[in-house]
Amino acid sequence: EIVLTQSPDTLSLSPGERATLSCRASQRVSSSYFGWYQQKPGQAPRLLIYAASSRATGIPDRFSGSGSGTDFTLTISRLEPEDFAVYYCQQYGSSSWTFGQGTKVELK
Amino acid sequence: EEQLVQSGAEVKKPGESLKISCKGSGYSFTSYWIGWVRQMSGKGLEWVGIIFPGDSDTRYSPSFQGQVTISADKSITTAYLQWSSLKASDTAMYYCVRKDSSGYIDYWGQGTLVTVSS
């Protein structure tokens, strides 16, 4: 089973700052099958990025994804108040999924 | 409009059985995998398993294999997650999700909170 490890666990930032979230896989992951989700309190998660770098419908361009192999990154270029949330990476191989443990982006 | 609507919250005792549901609408139910994701209070997301309603092909996470059963009734476009004997450790929010043809999760249900307590 592929293990995804996100870092840091918590990121304390102010609105307008840049957020860089990392996700490392225990073995190589196809970029085609890697994504990022955002979850706000009391809500179901929503898809932000799929195929490592493609933004989902309706996702603002301040969100971007990059990476390949075992190292992937989600970048929020300028934090807006609504971006403070928990972010999860996910790999979705042919027969199994795994999620990272999450990175909380909190208000500094 | 594509949507997944889950059954309501449940409160059960240890040892009881339970079956929660997820009704898909607004799309071809038999053409997409439906998965289940667990989230314990204050914790992260865990993949439980997935089913293809078109032929009932089912896969389970190793962590949940033998602990739950996933099924689907395509005649009523509904997927299910069931337990035969609940434990307190099954207490969690359970989300049903739709897997896009490219593999990522494009739709989430609203979640079903399962509480198991004596």
Interface residues (C-beta under 8 A of the other chain):
Chain A: E1 S32 Y33 G35 Y37 Q39 A44 P45 R46 L47 Y50 A51 A56 Y88 Q90 Y92 G93 S95 S96 W97 T98 F99 G100 Q101 G102
Chain B: G35 V37 G44 L45 E46 W47 I50 R59 S61 P62 Y95 K99 D100 S102 G103 Y104 I105 D106 W108 G109 Q110 G111
